[in-house]
Structures are given as C-alpha cells and as structure tokens.
Amino acid sequence: MIPKNKLDEIKDFLINSQNPLFFFDEDPDGLCSYILLKKLTERGKGVIIKGKPILESMYLRKVKEYSPDFIFVLDKPMIEQDFLDGVSVPLIWLDHHPLQENKGARYYNPLQYQKDDIRPTSFWAYEITKTSLMFAVIGCVSDYYIPPYTKEFSDLYPDVLPKKLSKPDEILYTSRLGELIKIIAFSLKGNTSDVAKLINILFKIEDPYEILDGTTPRGKFVLRHAQKILKEYNSIKESAVETFKEQKENVLVYVYSNKKNSLTKELSSELRYIFGDKIVILGRQKDDEIKLSIRSSTIPVNVLVKKALEGVSGYGGGHPYACGANVQSSDFKKFVEQFKTALKTQNL
C-alpha cells in the first residue's frame, strides 16, 4: 500500500498547484483518476494519452502550450525519458502497472511497497482526495477491483449496484453500474472536441441516474454519444463471437479492420467474460500495425506476451490477466504462433 504520508505529498502538490497539467490513460481508470484529482481544486487541464502505453516526448508540445507549474501523469505504464528530460517543473507520476526505472519523476506506485498490490490508480486518487464516491467506484470496478466502499455506493444506489453482486465480471456485465462504466469508456471515443466536451460534462454529473436514465440534459448528452458508439461495438462483438465459436483452441484470435474508434480494451474484456475458460486475443488493424488486447481469466498472459514478442517488431505488456501489444501486421502470425508455443511450454 502506498503510505499515507506519500498520498499526503500528492495532495499537497495538488493544493499548491495553480495551473496543473494532467496526462491520463484512455480508459475509465485513467479518466476517473483525473476527475477525482481535479475535483479537489477544480484547476488545470487534462490531456488523454491514446494509442500507446507510453507518454512520449511528442507531448512536450502540450507542456509548452499550457506552461503548467505541476504535471500529473495518471495510470500510464511508461514515460519516455526524453519527456522527463524536457520537463522543468515537478512531475508526479501515479500508477499501478509494473515498476519502471526513471529519472526526473516523483513516482508513486503501490508495487514499490507490496509486490502484489495492483489496486487501480483511481483507488489511490480517491484515497488522496475523497472527492467523488461515484467516480471512485466506476474507476476501480472498471479495472476489476472491488473497493471497500462499494457497499456505501450500493446503499445509495441499490438498483445500480445490487448487493448480491460481488465479482467484477458480474458487476460489469449484469448490472446497471456495468452499463455506466461502458458509457464512461465510450465518452473517451470520438473526435477530440467531442471528447473534451464530454469530459467537462462528466465533471458536473452528480449521480448515476443523470446518465443512465437521462434525467438531466447533460446526462442525456453523454448517453446519446455512448449509444452511437454502442452500435459499432455490438457489430464487432457479434462478428467476434461467431468467429470464436468456430475456433476449437484455447487461444481465440480475432482481428477487425480499422473502424472509427478503438474498442479492443472494452470488447476483449467482455469476450473474456463470454468465453471464460479461453484466452482472448483481439486485434484492431490500423495501417501496418495490429493493436492487440489480450485477456485471460486464469493464465498470466503478460508472461506469454513477453515470449511472443521475441524477434517480433512490436511492443507490449501490462497486468497478469489483461495486457496489450502492438505488432507489425507482417509479424502478427509469428506473434500468435509464439504465444501459443509459450502457453504449451510455460506450464502456466
């Protein structure tokens, strides 16, 4: 666990910052972490890091554009050293992915203190600020962690999160909270101006019914956007399910062509739920690359991905049962073959 005095340090940095700049990952954990921290002072700008697990030096242009006095990096597994070298203000990096060596960041990660503590970034953001129970629960459950305060949320909204549900998969795919999490995830899809508007609206949302039932104009706006994305999502899902049903191996593979939005993270997790005893490799073809989300319920796929990338043009990594990779299209077949070979030989 990140010690309280370290969490208090982050809180002090937030309170003392007059023009903070937040970089965060493109999923509900990253977004909710940003919302929870920003709500403390209601100051600063947010920048989503899309497409790659690393914060690259190209984003220094955002630092130059906003001239922040503090930078907060949330839920990003890696930061390019050139980015750190190009920053002249304090940089606070709050994350829960495998530990990274770095020079120049104030680094906060629960794995520094306990080797199996991978509680989501939004959990720590709520521990720091206590600003929004709703966004804390959304962020944590989206990342497959049930925080201790879900009972409090269930007491407030029993029809959104029934108390009988205790497993992340059950909540994500059989409850209204799961619907809400998907809507929040879809708020990060679309063109830049629409996403910025949606995030600004989310800061003002006070209860889940605003979105789920469209009880306010701002909630209806978020819901309408999500419904558009859902059509694309369901189309890919139906095709993937039919393809998977025809595959007899323990590793299920499906690649879809470049669509308007990247939906592999969300869809791969739902496909894992549907095909619970299988490993899911879901890819999105974009130009000469295939962007992959890999999921398993019981087998640590991050170990297999590391083996599968040997001699392959690409990169990847992540959590034991949920990780990602980017590989060149020409190397994809080799990646899958090496993944399957590693599965047979690793005795996992």
C-alpha positions in Angstrom: 0.0 0.0 0.0 1.2 3.5 -0.8 1.9 5.0 2.7 -0.4 7.8 3.9 2.4 10.3 4.1 3.2 9.7 0.4 -0.5 10.2 -0.5 -0.5 13.4 1.5 2.5 14.6 -0.5 0.5 14.2 -3.7 -2.4 16.1 -2.1 -0.1 18.9 -1.1 1.2 19.1 -4.7 -2.4 19.4 -5.9 -3.4 22.1 -3.4 -0.3 24.1 -4.1 -0.6 23.9 -7.9 -2.1 26.9 -9.6 -2.0 25.6 -13.2 -1.6 21.8 -13.2 -1.4 19.7 -16.3 -2.8 16.2 -16.2 -1.9 13.4 -18.6 -4.0 10.3 -18.2 -4.8 6.9 -19.8 -7.7 6.4 -22.2 -9.8 4.2 -20.0 -12.2 4.7 -17.1 -9.5 4.2 -14.5 -7.4 6.9 -16.1 -10.3 9.3 -16.7 -11.8 8.8 -13.2 -8.3 9.3 -11.6 -8.1 12.6 -13.4 -11.7 13.6 -12.4 -11.0 12.7 -8.8 -7.8 14.7 -8.6 -9.0 17.7 -10.5 -12.2 17.9 -8.4 -10.0 18.7 -5.3 -9.1 22.2 -6.6 -11.0 22.4 -9.9 -7.9 23.8 -11.6 -5.9 22.6 -14.5 -6.0 21.0 -17.9 -6.3 17.3 -18.9 -4.7 15.5 -21.9 -5.7 11.9 -22.8 -2.8 9.7 -24.0 -4.2 7.5 -26.7 -3.0 4.5 -28.6 0.2 3.7 -26.7 1.1 2.7 -23.2 3.9 5.3 -23.1 3.9 9.1 -22.6 6.2 10.1 -25.4 8.3 13.2 -25.9 5.9 14.5 -28.6 3.6 15.5 -25.7 6.2 18.1 -24.6 4.3 20.5 -27.0 1.4 20.3 -24.6 3.7 21.3 -21.8 4.9 24.2 -23.8 1.3 25.2 -24.8 -0.1 25.2 -21.2 3.0 26.2 -19.2 2.0 24.3 -16.1 3.5 24.6 -12.6 3.0 20.9 -11.9 2.5 17.9 -14.1 0.5 14.8 -13.0 0.7 11.6 -15.0 -2.0 9.1 -14.2 -2.4 5.4 -15.0 0.3 5.4 -17.7 2.7 2.3 -17.6 5.7 4.2 -19.0 7.1 7.7 -19.6 9.7 8.3 -22.2 13.0 9.6 -20.6 13.2 12.3 -23.3 9.8 13.6 -22.0 11.1 13.6 -18.4 14.3 15.4 -19.5 12.3 18.0 -21.3 10.2 19.0 -18.2 11.4 21.7 -15.9 8.5 21.6 -13.3 7.7 18.9 -10.7 6.2 15.8 -12.3 4.1 13.5 -10.2 3.5 10.0 -11.6 0.8 8.0 -10.0 0.4 4.5 -11.4 -0.2 0.8 -10.6 1.5 -1.0 -13.5 4.8 -3.0 -13.3 7.5 -0.8 -11.8 9.6 1.4 -14.1 13.1 3.0 -13.8 13.0 6.7 -14.4 14.9 9.9 -13.7 13.1 13.0 -13.0 9.7 11.9 -11.8 8.2 11.8 -8.3 7.0 8.2 -8.7 4.1 6.7 -6.7 3.2 3.0 -7.3 1.8 0.5 -4.7 4.2 -2.1 -6.1 7.0 -0.2 -4.6 5.7 -1.3 -1.2 4.0 -4.6 -1.9 4.7 -6.9 -4.9 1.1 -8.0 -5.5 -0.7 -4.7 -4.8 -2.0 -3.6 -8.2 -5.0 -1.7 -7.0 -6.1 0.8 -9.7 -4.9 4.4 -9.9 -8.5 5.6 -9.3 -8.4 3.8 -5.9 -5.3 5.9 -4.9 -6.8 9.1 -6.4 -9.8 8.6 -4.1 -7.6 7.9 -1.1 -5.9 11.2 -1.8 -9.0 13.4 -2.4 -12.2 11.7 -1.2 -13.9 13.9 -3.8 -16.4 11.6 -5.6 -17.6 8.2 -4.4 -19.3 7.5 -7.8 -16.2 8.1 -9.9 -14.0 6.1 -7.5 -16.3 3.1 -7.8 -16.5 3.4 -11.6 -12.8 3.7 -11.9 -12.0 0.8 -9.6 -14.6 -1.7 -10.8 -13.7 -0.9 -14.5 -10.2 -2.2 -13.6 -11.5 -5.3 -11.9 -11.1 -4.2 -8.3 -14.0 -4.1 -5.8 -13.1 -1.3 -3.3 -14.3 -1.5 0.3 -16.7 1.5 -0.3 -18.8 -0.3 -2.9 -21.2 -1.2 0.0 -21.7 2.6 0.6 -22.4 3.0 -3.1 -24.9 0.1 -3.1 -26.7 1.6 -0.1 -27.2 4.8 -2.1 -28.0 3.2 -5.5 -29.2 -0.4 -4.9 -30.6 -0.8 -8.3 -27.4 0.4 -10.0 -25.2 -2.0 -7.9 -27.2 -4.8 -6.2 -25.5 -6.0 -3.0 -25.8 -9.6 -4.2 -23.1 -8.9 -6.9 -19.6 -9.3 -5.6 -17.4 -10.2 -8.5 -16.1 -7.7 -11.1 -17.3 -9.6 -14.1 -20.8 -10.0 -12.7 -21.0 -6.3 -12.0 -19.5 -5.3 -15.3 -21.8 -7.4 -17.5 -25.1 -7.9 -15.5 -25.6 -4.6 -13.6 -26.5 -1.0 -14.4 -23.2 0.0 -12.9 -21.6 -2.1 -15.7 -23.7 -0.1 -18.2 -22.5 3.1 -16.7 -18.9 2.0 -16.9 -19.3 1.2 -20.6 -20.8 4.7 -21.2 -17.9 6.3 -19.4 -15.4 4.3 -21.5 -17.3 5.4 -24.7 -17.0 9.0 -23.6 -13.3 8.8 -24.5 -14.1 7.7 -28.0 -14.6 10.2 -30.9 -13.1 13.3 -32.1 -11.0 15.5 -29.8 -13.5 18.3 -29.4 -16.4 16.0 -28.6 -14.3 14.1 -26.0 -13.2 17.3 -24.4 -16.9 18.4 -24.1 -17.9 15.1 -22.7 -15.2 15.1 -20.0 -16.2 18.6 -19.0 -19.8 17.4 -18.6 -18.8 14.4 -16.6 -17.2 16.7 -14.0 -20.7 18.1 -13.4 -22.5 14.8 -13.1 -23.8 14.2 -9.5 -25.5 10.8 -9.6 -25.6 7.8 -12.0 -29.2 8.4 -13.0 -28.3 11.6 -14.8 -26.6 9.4 -17.4 -28.4 6.0 -17.1 -31.9 7.5 -17.2 -31.1 10.8 -18.9 -32.6 12.8 -16.0 -30.7 15.9 -16.9 -29.8 17.5 -20.3 -26.1 16.9 -19.6 -26.7 13.3 -18.8 -28.7 12.8 -21.9 -25.8 14.2 -24.0 -23.4 11.7 -22.6 -25.9 8.8 -23.1 -26.6 9.8 -26.7 -22.9 9.8 -27.5 -22.5 6.4 -26.0 -25.4 4.9 -27.9 -23.7 5.9 -31.2 -20.5 4.1 -30.2 -22.5 1.1 -28.9 -23.8 0.3 -32.5 -20.2 0.0 -33.7 -19.2 -2.0 -30.6 -22.1 -4.5 -31.0 -21.3 -5.0 -34.7 -17.7 -6.0 -33.9 -18.8 -8.1 -30.9 -21.3 -10.1 -33.0 -18.7 -10.9 -35.6 -16.0 -11.8 -33.0 -18.4 -14.1 -31.1 -19.3 -16.0 -34.3 -15.6 -16.4 -35.2 -14.7 -17.6 -31.8 -17.4 -20.2 -31.8 -15.7 -21.8 -34.8 -12.3 -21.9 -33.2 -11.5 -25.0 -31.2 -8.2 -24.0 -29.5 -7.7 -22.5 -26.0 -6.5 -19.3 -27.7 -9.2 -17.3 -29.5 -8.0 -14.8 -32.1 -10.0 -12.1 -33.9 -8.8 -9.1 -35.9 -11.1 -6.4 -37.2 -10.2 -3.7 -39.7 -9.7 -0.1 -38.8 -13.0 1.3 -37.6 -13.8 4.8 -36.4 -13.0 4.0 -32.8 -10.6 1.7 -30.9 -12.7 -0.6 -28.9 -10.3 -3.5 -28.2 -9.9 -2.9 -24.5 -13.6 -2.9 -23.7 -14.6 -5.6 -26.1 -11.7 -8.0 -25.2 -12.8 -7.9 -21.5 -16.4 -8.7 -22.4 -15.3 -11.6 -24.7 -13.3 -13.0 -21.9 -16.4 -13.0 -19.8 -18.4 -14.8 -22.5 -15.6 -17.3 -23.2 -14.4 -17.6 -19.6 -12.1 -20.6 -20.0 -10.3 -19.3 -23.1 -7.6 -16.7 -23.8 -8.8 -13.9 -25.9 -6.5 -12.1 -28.4 -8.5 -9.2 -30.0 -6.8 -7.0 -32.6 -7.5 -3.9 -34.5 -5.8 -3.4 -37.8 -4.6 0.1 -38.4 -2.3 0.8 -41.3 0.6 -1.6 -41.0 0.1 -2.3 -37.3 -2.3 -4.5 -35.3 -3.2 -3.1 -31.9 -4.0 -6.0 -29.5 -5.8 -6.5 -26.3 -5.1 -9.9 -24.6 -7.3 -11.3 -21.8 -7.5 -14.4 -19.6 -9.4 -15.3 -16.5 -6.8 -17.8 -15.1 -3.5 -17.6 -17.0 -0.9 -14.7 -16.7 -0.9 -13.6 -20.3 1.7 -10.8 -19.7 4.3 -13.6 -19.4 3.2 -15.1 -22.7 3.2 -11.7 -24.5 6.8 -11.2 -23.5 7.7 -14.5 -25.1 5.6 -13.9 -28.1 7.3 -10.6 -28.8 10.8 -12.2 -29.2 12.1 -11.5 -32.7 8.9 -9.6 -33.5 8.6 -5.9 -34.5 6.4 -4.5 -31.7 6.0 -3.9 -28.0 3.6 -4.8 -25.2 2.9 -5.6 -21.6 0.5 -4.9 -18.7 -1.2 -6.7 -15.9 -1.1 -10.5 -15.5 -4.6 -11.2 -16.9 -5.1 -8.1 -19.0 -2.4 -6.6 -21.2 -1.9 -5.1 -24.7 0.6 -5.2 -27.6 1.3 -3.5 -30.9 2.8 -5.6 -33.6 3.6 -5.1 -37.3 1.0 -6.8 -39.5 3.7 -8.8 -41.2 4.8 -10.3 -37.8 1.3 -11.0 -36.4 1.2 -14.6 -37.4 4.6 -15.2 -35.8 3.4 -13.4 -32.7 0.4 -15.7 -32.3 2.4 -18.8 -33.0 5.0 -17.9 -30.4 2.2 -17.0 -27.9 0.7 -20.5 -28.4 4.1 -22.2 -28.1 4.8 -20.3 -24.9 1.4 -21.3 -23.5 2.3 -25.0 -24.1 5.8 -24.8 -22.7 5.4 -22.4 -19.7 3.3 -24.8 -17.6 1.0 -21.9 -16.7 
